[in-house]
Amino acid sequence: MPVKNHMKALRAEHAWTQADLAERVNVSRQTINAIEKEKFDPSLPVAFRIAKVFDRTVEEIFLDEQ
């Protein structure tokens, strides 16, 4: 079961498109879309880059609700 996340809301706070975030994280827009829709779990390095871009901890963005 994929982890839940707050990426879409955080992206909206910054008025970023998926493409904007993808460029900042150095992944494809499709990767951002799949993570947001919880169809794909990011690798640990990608999760850390996402957290850094949003100036949050990984735990603030990704939730383990098993």
Backbone atoms as SQL, in Angstrom:
CREATE TABLE atoms (id INTEGER PRIMARY KEY, chain TEXT, resi INTEGER, resn TEXT, atom TEXT, x REAL, y REAL, z REAL);
INSERT INTO atoms VALUES
  (1, 'A', 1, 'MET', 'N', 0.846, -1.181, 0.000),
  (2, 'A', 1, 'MET', 'CA', 0.000, 0.000, 0.000),
  (3, 'A', 1, 'MET', 'C', 0.888, 1.240, 0.000),
  (4, 'A', 2, 'PRO', 'N', 0.718, 2.128, -0.974),
  (5, 'A', 2, 'PRO', 'CA', 1.548, 3.343, -1.040),
  (6, 'A', 2, 'PRO', 'C', 1.322, 4.258, 0.161),
  (7, 'A', 3, 'VAL', 'N', 2.348, 5.017, 0.474),
  (8, 'A', 3, 'VAL', 'CA', 2.223, 5.974, 1.579),
  (9, 'A', 3, 'VAL', 'C', 1.408, 7.182, 1.133),
  (10, 'A', 4, 'LYS', 'N', 0.672, 7.730, 2.050),
  (11, 'A', 4, 'LYS', 'CA', -0.101, 8.944, 1.784),
  (12, 'A', 4, 'LYS', 'C', 0.849, 10.139, 1.845),
  (13, 'A', 5, 'ASN', 'N', 0.453, 11.241, 1.208),
  (14, 'A', 5, 'ASN', 'CA', 1.327, 12.407, 1.219),
  (15, 'A', 5, 'ASN', 'C', 0.520, 13.694, 1.102),
  (16, 'A', 6, 'HIS', 'N', 1.201, 14.793, 1.412),
  (17, 'A', 6, 'HIS', 'CA', 0.614, 16.135, 1.357),
  (18, 'A', 6, 'HIS', 'C', 1.196, 16.960, 0.209),
  (19, 'A', 7, 'MET', 'N', 1.738, 16.307, -0.784),
  (20, 'A', 7, 'MET', 'CA', 2.446, 17.041, -1.834),
  (21, 'A', 7, 'MET', 'C', 1.554, 18.000, -2.611),
  (22, 'A', 8, 'LYS', 'N', 0.354, 17.591, -2.953),
  (23, 'A', 8, 'LYS', 'CA', -0.517, 18.455, -3.750),
  (24, 'A', 8, 'LYS', 'C', -0.829, 19.748, -2.998),
  (25, 'A', 9, 'ALA', 'N', -1.142, 19.638, -1.715),
  (26, 'A', 9, 'ALA', 'CA', -1.451, 20.826, -0.907),
  (27, 'A', 9, 'ALA', 'C', -0.223, 21.723, -0.760),
  (28, 'A', 10, 'LEU', 'N', 0.936, 21.121, -0.533),
  (29, 'A', 10, 'LEU', 'CA', 2.160, 21.910, -0.407),
  (30, 'A', 10, 'LEU', 'C', 2.502, 22.600, -1.723),
  (31, 'A', 11, 'ARG', 'N', 2.294, 21.901, -2.816),
  (32, 'A', 11, 'ARG', 'CA', 2.538, 22.468, -4.135),
  (33, 'A', 11, 'ARG', 'C', 1.620, 23.666, -4.366),
  (34, 'A', 12, 'ALA', 'N', 0.366, 23.535, -3.965),
  (35, 'A', 12, 'ALA', 'CA', -0.614, 24.625, -4.117),
  (36, 'A', 12, 'ALA', 'C', -0.213, 25.846, -3.285),
  (37, 'A', 13, 'GLU', 'N', 0.317, 25.621, -2.090),
  (38, 'A', 13, 'GLU', 'CA', 0.769, 26.732, -1.246),
  (39, 'A', 13, 'GLU', 'C', 1.841, 27.572, -1.941),
  (40, 'A', 14, 'HIS', 'N', 2.635, 26.913, -2.774),
  (41, 'A', 14, 'HIS', 'CA', 3.716, 27.601, -3.493),
  (42, 'A', 14, 'HIS', 'C', 3.291, 28.029, -4.902),
  (43, 'A', 15, 'ALA', 'N', 2.071, 27.689, -5.280),
  (44, 'A', 15, 'ALA', 'CA', 1.558, 27.986, -6.628),
  (45, 'A', 15, 'ALA', 'C', 2.446, 27.366, -7.705),
  (46, 'A', 16, 'TRP', 'N', 2.890, 26.139, -7.443),
  (47, 'A', 16, 'TRP', 'CA', 3.720, 25.410, -8.387),
  (48, 'A', 16, 'TRP', 'C', 2.884, 24.390, -9.147),
  (49, 'A', 17, 'THR', 'N', 3.197, 24.212, -10.402),
  (50, 'A', 17, 'THR', 'CA', 2.598, 23.112, -11.167),
  (51, 'A', 17, 'THR', 'C', 3.385, 21.844, -10.857),
  (52, 'A', 18, 'GLN', 'N', 2.860, 20.722, -11.321),
  (53, 'A', 18, 'GLN', 'CA', 3.609, 19.481, -11.165),
  (54, 'A', 18, 'GLN', 'C', 4.941, 19.583, -11.895),
  (55, 'A', 19, 'ALA', 'N', 4.942, 20.245, -13.043),
  (56, 'A', 19, 'ALA', 'CA', 6.181, 20.417, -13.809),
  (57, 'A', 19, 'ALA', 'C', 7.190, 21.279, -13.045),
  (58, 'A', 20, 'ASP', 'N', 6.706, 22.319, -12.367),
  (59, 'A', 20, 'ASP', 'CA', 7.594, 23.170, -11.558),
  (60, 'A', 20, 'ASP', 'C', 8.273, 22.344, -10.468),
  (61, 'A', 21, 'LEU', 'N', 7.488, 21.562, -9.756),
  (62, 'A', 21, 'LEU', 'CA', 8.038, 20.739, -8.686),
  (63, 'A', 21, 'LEU', 'C', 8.989, 19.690, -9.251),
  (64, 'A', 22, 'ALA', 'N', 8.599, 19.071, -10.340),
  (65, 'A', 22, 'ALA', 'CA', 9.444, 18.047, -10.961),
  (66, 'A', 22, 'ALA', 'C', 10.815, 18.610, -11.314),
  (67, 'A', 23, 'GLU', 'N', 10.841, 19.821, -11.844),
  (68, 'A', 23, 'GLU', 'CA', 12.113, 20.451, -12.202),
  (69, 'A', 23, 'GLU', 'C', 12.960, 20.695, -10.963),
  (70, 'A', 24, 'ARG', 'N', 12.339, 21.147, -9.885),
  (71, 'A', 24, 'ARG', 'CA', 13.072, 21.414, -8.650),
  (72, 'A', 24, 'ARG', 'C', 13.620, 20.133, -8.015),
  (73, 'A', 25, 'VAL', 'N', 12.889, 19.028, -8.176),
  (74, 'A', 25, 'VAL', 'CA', 13.273, 17.757, -7.558),
  (75, 'A', 25, 'VAL', 'C', 14.133, 16.906, -8.510),
  (76, 'A', 26, 'ASN', 'N', 14.172, 17.303, -9.772),
  (77, 'A', 26, 'ASN', 'CA', 14.930, 16.589, -10.799),
  (78, 'A', 26, 'ASN', 'C', 14.339, 15.204, -11.104),
  (79, 'A', 27, 'VAL', 'N', 13.015, 15.190, -11.283),
  (80, 'A', 27, 'VAL', 'CA', 12.294, 14.000, -11.737),
  (81, 'A', 27, 'VAL', 'C', 11.312, 14.449, -12.819),
  (82, 'A', 28, 'SER', 'N', 10.611, 13.508, -13.414),
  (83, 'A', 28, 'SER', 'CA', 9.630, 13.875, -14.440),
  (84, 'A', 28, 'SER', 'C', 8.317, 14.339, -13.806),
  (85, 'A', 29, 'ARG', 'N', 7.535, 15.079, -14.581),
  (86, 'A', 29, 'ARG', 'CA', 6.221, 15.501, -14.111),
  (87, 'A', 29, 'ARG', 'C', 5.358, 14.279, -13.840),
  (88, 'A', 30, 'GLN', 'N', 5.526, 13.228, -14.650),
  (89, 'A', 30, 'GLN', 'CA', 4.746, 12.007, -14.467),
  (90, 'A', 30, 'GLN', 'C', 5.065, 11.349, -13.120),
  (91, 'A', 31, 'THR', 'N', 6.311, 11.469, -12.692),
  (92, 'A', 31, 'THR', 'CA', 6.692, 10.916, -11.384),
  (93, 'A', 31, 'THR', 'C', 5.977, 11.666, -10.270),
  (94, 'A', 32, 'ILE', 'N', 5.955, 12.991, -10.353),
  (95, 'A', 32, 'ILE', 'CA', 5.253, 13.799, -9.350),
  (96, 'A', 32, 'ILE', 'C', 3.771, 13.424, -9.326),
  (97, 'A', 33, 'ASN', 'N', 3.180, 13.293, -10.501),
  (98, 'A', 33, 'ASN', 'CA', 1.770, 12.927, -10.606),
  (99, 'A', 33, 'ASN', 'C', 1.511, 11.574, -9.946),
  (100, 'A', 34, 'ALA', 'N', 2.344, 10.593, -10.234),
  (101, 'A', 34, 'ALA', 'CA', 2.156, 9.252, -9.674),
  (102, 'A', 34, 'ALA', 'C', 2.318, 9.248, -8.156),
  (103, 'A', 35, 'ILE', 'N', 3.271, 10.029, -7.640),
  (104, 'A', 35, 'ILE', 'CA', 3.460, 10.110, -6.183),
  (105, 'A', 35, 'ILE', 'C', 2.247, 10.776, -5.548),
  (106, 'A', 36, 'GLU', 'N', 1.788, 11.889, -6.125),
  (107, 'A', 36, 'GLU', 'CA', 0.625, 12.600, -5.571),
  (108, 'A', 36, 'GLU', 'C', -0.616, 11.728, -5.564),
  (109, 'A', 37, 'LYS', 'N', -0.798, 10.926, -6.588),
  (110, 'A', 37, 'LYS', 'CA', -1.977, 10.068, -6.689),
  (111, 'A', 37, 'LYS', 'C', -1.796, 8.756, -5.931),
  (112, 'A', 38, 'GLU', 'N', -0.658, 8.649, -5.225),
  (113, 'A', 38, 'GLU', 'CA', -0.342, 7.492, -4.394),
  (114, 'A', 38, 'GLU', 'C', -0.313, 6.193, -5.208),
  (115, 'A', 39, 'LYS', 'N', 0.147, 6.300, -6.454),
  (116, 'A', 39, 'LYS', 'CA', 0.315, 5.126, -7.304),
  (117, 'A', 39, 'LYS', 'C', 1.771, 4.671, -7.293),
  (118, 'A', 40, 'PHE', 'N', 2.633, 5.481, -6.689),
  (119, 'A', 40, 'PHE', 'CA', 4.064, 5.214, -6.696),
  (120, 'A', 40, 'PHE', 'C', 4.672, 5.818, -5.443),
  (121, 'A', 41, 'ASP', 'N', 5.517, 5.054, -4.761),
  (122, 'A', 41, 'ASP', 'CA', 6.254, 5.568, -3.607),
  (123, 'A', 41, 'ASP', 'C', 7.613, 6.063, -4.081),
  (124, 'A', 42, 'PRO', 'N', 8.008, 7.251, -3.674),
  (125, 'A', 42, 'PRO', 'CA', 9.315, 7.758, -4.103),
  (126, 'A', 42, 'PRO', 'C', 10.443, 6.993, -3.428),
  (127, 'A', 43, 'SER', 'N', 11.585, 6.975, -4.091),
  (128, 'A', 43, 'SER', 'CA', 12.781, 6.427, -3.453),
  (129, 'A', 43, 'SER', 'C', 13.151, 7.345, -2.293),
  (130, 'A', 44, 'LEU', 'N', 13.980, 6.868, -1.417),
  (131, 'A', 44, 'LEU', 'CA', 14.394, 7.685, -0.278),
  (132, 'A', 44, 'LEU', 'C', 15.120, 8.954, -0.726),
  (133, 'A', 45, 'PRO', 'N', 16.041, 8.885, -1.700),
  (134, 'A', 45, 'PRO', 'CA', 16.673, 10.134, -2.150),
  (135, 'A', 45, 'PRO', 'C', 15.661, 11.138, -2.722),
  (136, 'A', 46, 'VAL', 'N', 14.680, 10.662, -3.476),
  (137, 'A', 46, 'VAL', 'CA', 13.661, 11.566, -4.029),
  (138, 'A', 46, 'VAL', 'C', 12.811, 12.145, -2.904),
  (139, 'A', 47, 'ALA', 'N', 12.436, 11.340, -1.934),
  (140, 'A', 47, 'ALA', 'CA', 11.642, 11.833, -0.804),
  (141, 'A', 47, 'ALA', 'C', 12.405, 12.933, -0.053),
  (142, 'A', 48, 'PHE', 'N', 13.714, 12.756, 0.129),
  (143, 'A', 48, 'PHE', 'CA', 14.521, 13.781, 0.803),
  (144, 'A', 48, 'PHE', 'C', 14.618, 15.052, -0.041),
  (145, 'A', 49, 'ARG', 'N', 14.728, 14.908, -1.354),
  (146, 'A', 49, 'ARG', 'CA', 14.780, 16.098, -2.214),
  (147, 'A', 49, 'ARG', 'C', 13.453, 16.850, -2.167),
  (148, 'A', 50, 'ILE', 'N', 12.344, 16.117, -2.164),
  (149, 'A', 50, 'ILE', 'CA', 11.021, 16.750, -2.065),
  (150, 'A', 50, 'ILE', 'C', 10.918, 17.508, -0.743),
  (151, 'A', 51, 'ALA', 'N', 11.332, 16.865, 0.338),
  (152, 'A', 51, 'ALA', 'CA', 11.284, 17.508, 1.652),
  (153, 'A', 51, 'ALA', 'C', 12.133, 18.776, 1.667),
  (154, 'A', 52, 'LYS', 'N', 13.317, 18.714, 1.066),
  (155, 'A', 52, 'LYS', 'CA', 14.203, 19.878, 1.039),
  (156, 'A', 52, 'LYS', 'C', 13.584, 21.030, 0.252),
  (157, 'A', 53, 'VAL', 'N', 12.961, 20.715, -0.881),
  (158, 'A', 53, 'VAL', 'CA', 12.332, 21.752, -1.715),
  (159, 'A', 53, 'VAL', 'C', 11.229, 22.465, -0.937),
  (160, 'A', 54, 'PHE', 'N', 10.474, 21.715, -0.147),
  (161, 'A', 54, 'PHE', 'CA', 9.380, 22.303, 0.626),
  (162, 'A', 54, 'PHE', 'C', 9.834, 22.804, 2.004),
  (163, 'A', 55, 'ASP', 'N', 11.107, 22.615, 2.341),
  (164, 'A', 55, 'ASP', 'CA', 11.647, 23.005, 3.646),
  (165, 'A', 55, 'ASP', 'C', 10.851, 22.358, 4.781),
  (166, 'A', 56, 'ARG', 'N', 10.610, 21.070, 4.602),
  (167, 'A', 56, 'ARG', 'CA', 9.886, 20.262, 5.593),
  (168, 'A', 56, 'ARG', 'C', 10.662, 18.980, 5.834),
  (169, 'A', 57, 'THR', 'N', 10.269, 18.242, 6.855),
  (170, 'A', 57, 'THR', 'CA', 10.851, 16.917, 7.054),
  (171, 'A', 57, 'THR', 'C', 10.091, 15.914, 6.186),
  (172, 'A', 58, 'VAL', 'N', 10.716, 14.788, 5.941),
  (173, 'A', 58, 'VAL', 'CA', 10.064, 13.731, 5.166),
  (174, 'A', 58, 'VAL', 'C', 8.759, 13.324, 5.860),
  (175, 'A', 59, 'GLU', 'N', 8.799, 13.241, 7.186),
  (176, 'A', 59, 'GLU', 'CA', 7.620, 12.828, 7.950),
  (177, 'A', 59, 'GLU', 'C', 6.475, 13.825, 7.872),
  (178, 'A', 60, 'GLU', 'N', 6.781, 15.091, 7.612),
  (179, 'A', 60, 'GLU', 'CA', 5.730, 16.100, 7.466),
  (180, 'A', 60, 'GLU', 'C', 5.017, 15.985, 6.120),
  (181, 'A', 61, 'ILE', 'N', 5.659, 15.363, 5.159),
  (182, 'A', 61, 'ILE', 'CA', 5.086, 15.247, 3.815),
  (183, 'A', 61, 'ILE', 'C', 4.471, 13.880, 3.565),
  (184, 'A', 62, 'PHE', 'N', 5.177, 12.846, 4.022),
  (185, 'A', 62, 'PHE', 'CA', 4.735, 11.470, 3.773),
  (186, 'A', 62, 'PHE', 'C', 4.259, 10.820, 5.060),
  (187, 'A', 63, 'LEU', 'N', 3.097, 10.172, 5.003),
  (188, 'A', 63, 'LEU', 'CA', 2.479, 9.569, 6.176),
  (189, 'A', 63, 'LEU', 'C', 2.390, 8.072, 5.998),
  (190, 'A', 64, 'ASP', 'N', 2.787, 7.325, 6.998),
  (191, 'A', 64, 'ASP', 'CA', 2.679, 5.870, 6.972),
  (192, 'A', 64, 'ASP', 'C', 1.409, 5.493, 7.739),
  (193, 'A', 65, 'GLU', 'N', 0.341, 5.230, 7.001),
  (194, 'A', 65, 'GLU', 'CA', -0.955, 4.931, 7.635),
  (195, 'A', 65, 'GLU', 'C', -1.358, 3.475, 7.436),
  (196, 'A', 66, 'GLN', 'N', -0.451, 2.573, 7.775),
  (197, 'A', 66, 'GLN', 'CA', -0.768, 1.145, 7.600),
  (198, 'A', 66, 'GLN', 'C', -1.510, 0.606, 8.780);
